[in-house]
Amino acid sequence: MSLTSLKLKPQASGNRGTPPPRTPAQRKATLGLDRGGWFLLLPALIPILILSVGPLLYGVSLAFTDSQSGRTNPTQFIGLDNFADLGNDSLFWDSFRIGIIWAVCVTALQLLLALGLALLLNQNLRFRWLARTLALVPWAMPEVVVGIMWRLVYHQDAGILNATLKDLGFISENVDWLGSFSLALPAVIVVGIWAGMPQTTVVLLAGLQNVPGELRESAALDGAGIWRRFTAVTWPAIKPVIVAITALNFIWNFNSFGLVYVLTQGGPGGETRLPMLFAYEEAFKYGQFGYAAAMGLAMIAVIAVFLTMFLRKRLKEEAA
């Protein structure tokens, strides 16, 4: 039988194959729908472009200039000079180290405490609704209010913390929590944990409520204890939620500004000067806009590398 005598059988309508080409009318209708969709998105896209993308691109461009406040000469493009100066700036790298310590400690302790609180609030307890409501109180308070409140708590002479510790006999003299070189950063970390834990608790609680109760009941019937049920059933089910909220918390905590600024303004002696606070001082206290923009761009790049490594590791663990 020759090849020319072979005839291909028509493909059944239910089989997978190459879809038939679209007619000009169908292509025109699809194009019209796409244009209509973009037109409907414009009211949301325009504010984003004006208020977010535009300033971001302008800030990136400033990082490669010598922009300063009060100068009469026009701003000039200087290439990578700001980044070269940044590499030799020991004060910036000190603030970067403090920022990493702050972000890692606050993020890790937030996760541990919020996970414990979420597990507790997920139980069938009396007045659970009230406990869930009270857990959200720190989240509902502005950072400035939180900072002022905790400054009063930490006050050396009139603070409730020193008064309580003296009444309990733990200290004999008042402690300057926010003015001590060794205590200022741990004290600020405590405030950061307290202020950010509610949002982590809410996210983890939502993840726990999506864990099927039948799985925990089956594990309990098989003789698994509380810890075994948590590691074998609960943890794998909420692990994607934990990865997501940990990455977001790290970004938020590293970019913290308002809370620490109200508490210590970076003192004492720069011991709590986070990178964003350092960049703020360079821009609005000393007028070095180009140098401050270079700081922001460098921090974005470093944090992006850290998060990429973290997420890739987690995704590999999930795939395994």
Residue pairs with C-beta under 8 A, 6 or more apart in sequence:
11 17
22 30
59 293
59 296
59 297
60 293
60 297
62 289
62 290
62 293
63 82
63 83
63 290
63 293
63 294
63 296
63 297
64 77
64 78
64 79
64 80
64 82
64 290
64 294
65 75
65 76
65 77
65 78
65 290
66 75
66 76
66 78
66 81
66 82
66 290
67 75
67 289
67 290
67 293
68 287
68 288
68 289
68 290
69 287
69 289
70 287
75 290
78 290
82 290
82 291
82 293
82 294
83 294
83 298
85 291
85 294
86 92
86 291
86 294
86 295
86 298
91 270
91 278
92 275
92 278
92 295
94 270
94 273
95 270
95 273
95 274
95 275
95 277
95 278
96 275
96 299
96 302
98 185
98 270
98 271
98 272
98 273
98 274
98 275
99 254
99 274
99 275
99 276
99 299
100 254
101 185
102 185
102 188
102 189
102 192
102 253
102 254
102 256
102 260
102 272
102 274
103 250
103 253
103 254
103 256
104 250
105 189
106 189
106 192
106 193
106 196
106 249
106 253
107 246
107 249
107 250
107 253
109 189
109 193
110 192
110 193
110 196
110 197
110 200
110 249
110 253
111 200
111 242
111 245
111 246
111 249
113 193
113 197
114 197
114 198
114 200
114 201
114 204
115 204
115 242
117 135
117 197
117 201
118 201
118 204
118 205
118 208
119 208
119 230
119 234
120 131
121 128
121 131
121 132
121 135
121 201
121 205
122 205
122 208
122 209
125 131
132 205
135 198
135 201
135 202
136 198
136 202
137 198
138 146
138 194
138 195
138 196
138 197
138 198
139 195
139 196
139 198
139 199
139 202
141 149
141 195
143 195
143 258
143 259
143 262
144 258
144 262
146 191
146 194
146 195
146 259
146 262
147 191
147 258
147 259
147 260
147 261
147 262
147 263
148 262
150 191
150 194
150 263
151 178
151 262
151 263
152 158
152 159
152 160
153 159
153 160
153 161
154 161
154 177
154 178
154 187
155 162
156 162
156 174
156 175
156 176
156 177
156 179
157 174
159 174
159 177
161 177
162 171
162 174
162 175
165 171
165 175
166 172
166 174
175 183
176 183
177 183
177 184
177 187
178 184
178 187
178 188
178 263
178 264
178 267
178 268
179 267
179 268
180 268
181 268
181 269
181 271
184 264
184 267
184 268
184 271
184 272
185 271
185 272
188 259
188 260
188 263
188 264
188 272
191 259
191 263
192 253
192 256
192 259
192 260
195 259
196 249
196 252
196 253
200 245
200 249
203 241
203 244
203 245
204 238
204 241
204 242
204 245
206 241
207 237
207 238
207 241
207 242
208 234
208 238
210 237
211 233
211 234
211 237
211 238
215 233
215 237
216 229
216 233
216 234
219 228
219 229
219 232
219 233
220 229
224 232
239 318
240 318
243 311
243 314
246 310
247 307
247 310
247 311
250 303
250 306
250 307
250 310
251 303
251 307
254 274
254 275
254 299
254 303
255 276
256 274
256 276
257 274
257 276
257 277
257 280
260 266
260 272
260 274
260 277
261 277
261 280
263 272
264 272
265 277
266 272
266 273
266 274
266 277
266 278
266 281
267 273
273 281
275 295
275 299
276 299
278 295
279 292
279 295
279 296
279 299
280 292
282 288
282 291
282 292
282 295
283 289
283 292
283 293
